[in-house]
């Protein structure tokens, strides 16, 4: 007999109790490539406004730093377009549509 039956308390079904969720469920073992690309996009956007940081890090002039930032911004845009094409997302006039559903 179980301890609950001897105390007169209600019996619980043991088979219906679910185990606690695993805290690592859904966590990829290796970094996700899309997340890395997302990081690069954010990183590039931060640097678009901070040409002087690039100039200080690389010991370059403002013009050289701005050129680096322009190239980085172009590369980030190209990565965004490539990711969009992989996800079958159409970018039309700044509004993305996913499979015919308009999102903003």
Secondary structure, 3 states (H helix, E strand, C coil): CCHHHHHCCCCCCCCCCCCCCCCCCCCCCCCCHHHHHHHHHHHHHHHHCCHHHHHHHHCCCHHHHHHHHHHHHHHHHHHHHHHHHHCCEEEECCEEEECCEECC
